[in-house]
Every structure is written in structure tokens, then in C-alpha cells.
Amino acid sequence: METIGTIFNIQRYSIHDGPGIRTLVFFKGCPLRCLWCSNPESQNKYPEILFSSVKCIGCGKCAEVCPEDAIIKSDDKRINRDKCNLCLKCIETCYAEALEVAGKKMTVEEVIKEVEKDRPFYEKSGGGITVSGGEPLMQPKFLKELLKECKNRGINTAIETCGYVNWTTFNEVLEYIDLILFDLKHSDSNNHEELTGKNNNIIIENIKKISDLKKPMIIRFPLIPGCNDSIENIKRIGEFVKILDGVNEINIIPFHRLGESKYEKLDMKWTMHDVKPPEKDRLDEIKKILESYGLKVKIGG
């Protein structure tokens, strides 16, 4: 029986998540609930329907075809998610494209078929596949089979991970990964838990273990004004990354608001209304602090 994964996007021709031109494969499911998450549709493991009130023309066709009476015509939320069985009939009948699904069941073969389309770009640029999410390690069996098949085909592999996973699961896939893009969101465990819902103990331990193995790794630091941009936190991160073997680069990922509209579409609450992207002067200041620890620092992925 083929292993099935739940993928919510495959993005081609990316130049920001690993070397060269890459194909990004986004996995559903994440153990963290970061306040600033730009892909809220990635958090749950299962497929979800997004509803755009802006696109909706109020024709009522979706309600007519729904077998569970899960469409609420008089409410901007539109979907009773407790009733919805994900039959997707509403999406099929919505010619205004106000309804869409995030998450598709796919086999390894189906994902590989998409990845192979960009092979000419990999060969010319030194690129490959980057698995992201969500958290790819929440689907460990599918992830391992996908990465193994990529390596069998000579395709470079990278993973973007929050690292909140037991070491046994992580270690199972390491031999099939060429580069790890490891998020480090805060140096303090209590603050990390306030911002993401989980402490960072297992994350720090996993970073240290990968460092001990001298596996190629880049630390990614999402910079969120008012959350983790204190000078004290920046210095602690610099001190920690400085002592890691095999790591001499850290990427600063500035906060942005590109995912805000998705929260409304998923009936989720966006709590970052008052947070603005960091100014260039602030980014340059933080870059210089991290560089003082002998690190190569890049703003952006």
C-alpha cells in the first residue's frame, strides 16, 4: 500500500529556501502555533476549506449541493466546520472561486512527478527540492520515502523545520537531507512558549545534536517586532549559534503580513494587527550585532 501525504502547496522556481532554483513542497501539520504564522492553513494535518467573503457573489449554489447543511448563508463565516465532511462539492460548484481547499492527499510518485518538472533548473543552478510546511517531520514516513526517492534520483534535498520533534524521528531522515534550514524563534524557553505554544527545550537539543554530527545547517531567525527583537535575545542567539559546529550562517526572516487574509478565510483570529514589519535601520542594527559573533548574516531566506 502506497504511503500518502497531505500537501497544501508545491511552489516551483523558488530562490529563497536553499541553494539554486528549488521546488518547495509544503506539508500540512505543525506542532507550534506561532502568533505571526503566515501559513495558518498549514497548522492542522487535515485538508481545510478557505472562504473568501470578498469573492463570494451570494448565489447560494454551495448551500444547495452541501449534503451536510454545513453552509451558513447568512453568516460571513459561511462554513460550519463541525458539520463539514470535506466532500468538496461546494468548491466544485463555486464558479466565483470564493471557496478553495488547502491540503491534498498525494503519493510520493505524484509529488516526484511535479518535482521532476524542474530538473533542468536544478542541474543548471545547483538547486533541488526543499520540504517545508507546516512541519514536514509531522509526516515522517511520507517524508522519508519522498527524500529517499529524491536522493535516488540525484536531486539535492533541504528541509525547513521548527525542530519540535523527537530525535528518533529527526535522525531517521538525516541521511537523506543535504541541508537543514532550522528555525530558532527565541533563546528563552518561557518566552518561546508564550509566542508559539511550546517551549524550546527539544528544539535546542536537536540543534545541538545536528551540530555534533556536523550536518550542514543554516539557522533561520524570524524577526518579530515586540516579540523576539530585544537586544538581549539577539545577543543570546548570537552566542548560541557561534559555538555550533557546521553552522556559520544565520538568516534573519523579517515579519510580514502576507498571510493575514488567510486567517479570515479559515475563521481564525489574527492577533498581530498592531505589529509592523521591521524598518531597514533596525534590520541593519541586528545584522551587525549577529555579525559581531563571527557569523555570516543574511536578511531574508
C-alpha positions as CSV (number, residue, x, y, z in Angstrom):
1,M,0.0,0.0,0.0
2,E,1.4,3.4,-1.0
3,T,2.2,5.9,1.6
4,I,0.0,9.0,1.4
5,G,1.0,12.5,2.5
6,T,-1.1,15.7,2.9
7,I,0.5,18.6,0.9
8,F,-1.0,22.1,0.7
9,N,1.2,23.6,-2.0
10,I,4.0,22.9,-4.4
11,Q,5.8,26.0,-5.4
12,R,8.2,26.0,-8.3
13,Y,11.1,28.2,-9.2
14,S,11.9,29.4,-5.7
15,I,15.3,31.1,-5.0
16,H,15.0,31.8,-1.3
17,D,14.9,28.4,0.5
18,G,18.2,26.7,-0.2
19,P,20.8,26.9,-2.9
20,G,20.0,27.4,-6.5
21,I,16.5,27.2,-8.0
22,R,14.2,25.0,-5.9
23,T,10.8,23.4,-5.8
24,L,9.1,23.9,-2.4
25,V,6.8,21.1,-1.1
26,F,4.6,22.3,1.7
27,F,3.4,19.7,4.2
28,K,0.3,20.1,6.3
29,G,0.5,19.9,10.1
30,C,2.6,21.8,12.7
31,P,3.2,21.3,16.4
32,L,3.6,25.0,17.0
33,R,1.1,27.9,16.9
34,C,3.4,30.9,16.2
35,L,1.5,34.2,16.7
36,W,2.9,35.5,13.4
37,C,2.4,32.4,11.3
38,S,2.0,33.4,7.7
39,N,0.6,30.0,6.6
40,P,-2.2,29.2,9.1
41,E,-3.6,26.7,6.6
42,S,-0.5,24.6,7.3
43,Q,-1.2,24.1,11.0
44,N,-3.7,21.3,11.0
45,K,-2.9,17.9,9.5
46,Y,-6.1,17.6,7.5
47,P,-7.4,19.4,4.4
48,E,-9.4,22.6,5.1
49,I,-11.7,24.9,3.2
50,L,-11.0,28.6,2.9
51,F,-13.8,31.0,2.2
52,S,-13.3,34.5,0.7
53,S,-16.2,36.8,1.5
54,V,-14.7,39.3,-1.0
55,K,-15.1,36.9,-3.9
56,C,-18.5,35.5,-2.8
57,I,-21.4,36.7,-5.0
58,G,-24.1,35.2,-2.8
59,C,-25.6,32.8,-5.4
60,G,-26.2,30.1,-2.8
61,K,-25.1,27.2,-5.1
62,C,-22.7,25.9,-2.4
63,A,-25.5,25.5,0.1
64,E,-27.7,23.7,-2.4
65,V,-25.1,20.9,-3.0
66,C,-23.8,20.5,0.5
67,P,-25.0,17.1,1.8
68,E,-24.3,18.1,5.5
69,D,-26.0,21.5,5.6
70,A,-22.7,22.9,6.6
71,I,-23.1,26.1,4.6
72,I,-24.3,29.1,6.6
73,K,-25.8,31.5,4.0
74,S,-26.5,34.4,6.5
75,D,-23.1,34.4,8.1
76,D,-19.8,35.7,6.9
77,K,-18.1,32.6,8.2
78,R,-20.1,30.6,5.7
79,I,-18.9,27.2,6.8
80,N,-19.9,25.2,9.9
81,R,-16.7,23.3,10.2
82,D,-18.0,20.9,12.7
83,K,-20.5,19.6,10.1
84,C,-18.3,19.8,7.0
85,N,-17.1,16.3,5.8
86,L,-14.7,17.8,3.2
87,C,-16.6,16.3,0.2
88,L,-15.6,19.5,-1.6
89,K,-18.9,19.6,-3.6
90,C,-19.2,23.3,-2.6
91,I,-15.8,24.1,-4.2
92,E,-16.7,22.3,-7.4
93,T,-19.9,24.4,-7.8
94,C,-18.4,27.8,-6.8
95,Y,-17.6,29.4,-10.2
96,A,-16.7,32.7,-8.3
97,E,-13.8,30.8,-6.7
98,A,-14.8,32.0,-3.2
99,L,-14.1,28.6,-1.8
100,E,-10.8,26.7,-2.1
101,V,-9.2,23.7,-0.3
102,A,-5.8,23.8,1.4
103,G,-4.4,20.3,1.6
104,K,-4.4,17.4,-0.9
105,K,-3.6,13.7,-0.4
106,M,-0.7,12.8,-2.6
107,T,1.6,9.8,-3.2
108,V,5.4,10.1,-3.3
109,E,5.2,9.3,-7.0
110,E,2.7,12.2,-7.6
111,V,5.0,14.7,-5.7
112,I,8.1,13.4,-7.5
113,K,6.3,13.9,-10.9
114,E,5.9,17.6,-10.0
115,V,9.5,17.9,-8.7
116,E,11.0,16.4,-11.8
117,K,9.5,19.1,-14.0
118,D,12.1,21.5,-12.6
119,R,15.1,19.1,-13.0
120,P,16.7,21.3,-15.8
121,F,16.8,24.2,-13.4
122,Y,18.4,22.1,-10.6
123,E,21.1,21.0,-13.0
124,K,22.0,24.5,-14.1
125,S,21.7,26.3,-10.7
126,G,22.7,23.6,-8.2
127,G,19.1,23.6,-6.8
128,G,16.7,20.9,-5.8
129,I,13.8,20.2,-3.5
130,T,13.0,21.9,-0.2
131,V,10.4,20.4,2.1
132,S,8.6,22.9,4.3
133,G,5.3,23.4,6.0
134,G,3.9,23.3,8.5
135,E,6.4,20.9,9.8
136,P,7.4,18.1,7.4
137,L,8.6,15.9,10.2
138,M,5.0,15.5,11.4
139,Q,4.5,13.2,8.4
140,P,7.7,11.2,9.0
141,K,7.0,8.1,6.9
142,F,5.9,10.0,3.8
143,L,8.8,12.5,4.3
144,K,11.4,9.7,4.5
145,E,10.1,8.0,1.4
146,L,10.0,11.3,-0.6
147,L,13.5,12.3,0.4
148,K,14.9,8.9,-0.2
149,E,13.4,8.8,-3.7
150,C,14.9,12.3,-4.4
151,K,18.3,11.1,-3.4
152,N,18.0,8.0,-5.6
153,R,17.3,10.4,-8.5
154,G,20.3,12.6,-7.6
155,I,18.1,15.6,-6.5
156,N,19.5,17.9,-3.8
157,T,17.4,18.0,-0.7
158,A,16.8,20.6,2.0
159,I,14.3,20.8,4.9
160,E,12.9,23.8,6.6
161,T,12.0,22.8,10.2
162,C,10.9,24.2,13.5
163,G,12.7,21.3,15.1
164,Y,9.9,20.4,17.6
165,V,10.1,16.7,17.1
166,N,11.7,13.8,19.0
167,W,15.2,13.0,18.0
168,T,14.5,9.5,16.8
169,T,12.1,10.8,14.2
170,F,14.6,13.5,13.1
171,N,17.5,11.1,12.9
172,E,15.6,8.7,10.7
173,V,15.7,11.2,7.8
174,L,19.0,12.9,8.3
175,E,20.9,10.7,5.8
176,Y,18.6,11.8,3.0
177,I,18.9,15.6,3.7
178,D,21.7,17.8,2.2
179,L,20.8,21.0,4.1
180,I,18.8,21.8,7.2
181,L,17.1,25.3,7.5
182,F,16.4,25.3,11.2
183,D,14.1,28.0,12.7
184,L,15.2,29.4,16.0
185,K,12.4,31.7,17.2
186,H,13.6,32.7,20.7
187,S,16.5,31.9,23.1
188,D,14.4,31.8,26.2
189,S,12.2,28.8,26.8
190,N,9.4,30.6,28.6
191,N,9.2,33.3,26.0
192,H,9.2,30.7,23.3
193,E,6.2,29.0,24.8
194,E,4.3,32.3,25.1
195,L,4.9,33.0,21.4
196,T,4.5,29.5,19.9
197,G,2.6,27.4,22.4
198,K,5.6,25.2,23.1
199,N,8.9,25.7,24.9
200,N,12.2,25.4,23.0
201,N,14.0,22.7,25.0
202,I,13.6,19.9,22.5
203,I,14.4,22.4,19.7
204,I,17.7,23.5,21.3
205,E,18.7,19.9,21.9
206,N,18.0,18.9,18.3
207,I,20.1,21.8,17.0
208,K,23.0,20.7,19.3
209,K,22.8,17.1,18.1
210,I,22.7,18.0,14.4
211,S,25.7,20.3,15.1
212,D,27.6,17.4,16.7
213,L,27.0,15.4,13.5
214,K,28.4,18.4,11.5
215,K,25.4,18.2,9.2
216,P,25.1,21.4,7.0
217,M,22.7,23.7,8.7
218,I,21.6,27.3,8.5
219,I,19.8,28.9,11.4
220,R,16.8,31.0,10.5
221,F,15.6,33.7,12.9
222,P,12.1,35.1,12.3
223,L,12.4,38.7,13.5
224,I,9.1,39.8,15.0
225,P,8.9,43.3,16.5
226,G,7.9,43.4,20.1
227,C,8.1,39.6,20.4
228,N,11.8,38.5,19.9
229,D,13.7,41.5,18.8
230,S,15.2,42.6,22.1
231,I,19.0,43.2,22.1
232,E,19.3,40.6,24.9
233,N,17.6,37.9,22.8
234,I,19.7,38.8,19.7
235,K,22.9,38.5,21.7
236,R,21.9,35.2,23.2
237,I,21.1,33.8,19.8
238,G,24.5,35.0,18.5
239,E,26.3,33.4,21.4
240,F,24.5,30.1,20.9
241,V,24.9,29.9,17.1
242,K,28.6,30.9,17.4
243,I,29.5,27.7,19.2
244,L,27.7,25.3,16.8
245,D,29.9,23.1,14.5
246,G,29.0,23.2,10.9
247,V,26.9,26.4,11.3
248,N,28.4,29.8,10.3
249,E,25.3,31.4,8.8
250,I,22.1,32.8,10.2
251,N,19.2,34.2,8.1
252,I,17.1,37.0,9.5
253,I,13.5,36.5,8.3
254,P,11.6,39.8,8.8
255,F,8.0,39.8,9.9
256,H,5.4,40.4,7.2
257,R,1.6,40.5,6.9
258,L,1.2,38.5,3.7
259,G,-0.8,35.7,5.5
260,E,-3.2,38.0,7.3
261,S,-6.2,37.4,4.9
262,K,-5.9,33.7,5.3
263,Y,-7.0,33.9,8.9
264,E,-10.4,35.3,8.0
265,K,-10.8,32.7,5.3
266,L,-10.2,30.0,7.9
267,D,-12.3,31.6,10.6
268,M,-9.2,32.1,12.7
269,K,-8.2,35.1,14.8
270,W,-5.2,37.3,13.7
271,T,-3.6,38.9,16.7
272,M,-0.8,40.8,15.0
273,H,-2.8,43.8,13.8
274,D,-0.6,46.3,15.6
275,V,2.7,44.8,14.5
276,K,4.6,46.3,11.6
277,P,7.5,44.9,9.6
278,P,10.8,46.0,11.0
279,E,12.5,49.1,9.5
280,K,15.7,48.7,7.4
281,D,17.7,50.6,10.1
282,R,16.6,48.1,12.7
283,L,17.4,45.1,10.5
284,D,20.9,46.5,9.8
285,E,21.4,47.0,13.5
286,I,20.5,43.4,14.4
287,K,22.6,42.2,11.4
288,K,25.7,44.0,12.8
289,I,25.1,42.5,16.3
290,L,25.0,39.0,14.9
291,E,28.0,39.6,12.7
292,S,30.0,40.6,15.7
293,Y,29.9,36.9,16.7
294,G,31.7,35.9,13.6
295,L,28.6,34.8,11.8
296,K,27.6,35.2,8.1
297,V,24.3,37.0,8.3
298,K,21.8,37.4,5.6
299,I,18.5,39.3,5.7
300,G,15.9,37.0,4.1
301,G,16.0,33.4,3.2
